[in-house]
Amino acid sequence: MRFQAVLFDLDGVLCSTDQYHYQAWKQIADSINTEFTERDNDRLRGISRMESLEILLEKCPYTLEPREKEQLAEEKNRIYRKLLYGLTTQSAADGVLELLKELKSKNIMTAVASSSKNAPFILERIGLRDAFDVVVDGTMIVKSKPDPEVFLTAARKLGADPGECLVIEDAVAGIEAARAGGFFCAAIGEAASCGKADYVLESLWDAIILMKQEGRYENEEL
């Protein structure tokens, strides 16, 4: 049986905003005299802003009150959103438009499933705001990855069975979330070496190749 839908993570899959995240968190870390490296930034992939802040604060030399944490998280988002204006349609991942067009031609549904509350804004900046059947972002969920809530919400909105959906992720937390939700998952980028995904992609277009190889691309009668 073919896949009913393909669910895409946003950051690191449809576009890359890692450097923007890093720059924003680095400014926050510097403001509280806390070390923050690009390796630390890698630990924040796929998780919520407040969870990311807690990881950053592991190296903080003093304890912050809850309100202070909220203010830092809000400031990080302000800095990050300002940096996001640097995104353009050229920032979309190579081949994503061709892939979406091909999936649509086969009536395979598509969704963005991201823990980021900025997902709609990012999609607008890169010219993909209306390219998906469903967009689920951090404002629609309570639990972030590795909890499967974001993927289950997207599947429910699509009316698709998780076992007949393919998730494409670049974060280990996202791969773990997909597996926990009963989805097939394909790793790309940083997650490709984690050994937890059903498939490994070198490019987004490889998703078409693997679906054809698995007999999950076209209806049996076609």
Buried (B, 14 or more C-beta within 10 A) or exposed (E): EBBBBBBBBBBBBBBBBBEBBBEBBBBBBEEBEBEBEEEBBEBBBBBBBEBBBBBBBEBBEEEBEEEEBEEBBEBBBEBBBEBBEEBEEEBBBEBBBEBBEBBBEBEBBBBBBBBBBBBBBBBEBBBBBEBBBBBBBBEBBEEBBBBBBBBBBBBEBBEBEBEBBBBBBBBBBBBBBBBBBBBBBBBBBBBBEBEBBBBBBEEBBBBBBBBEEBEBBEEEEE
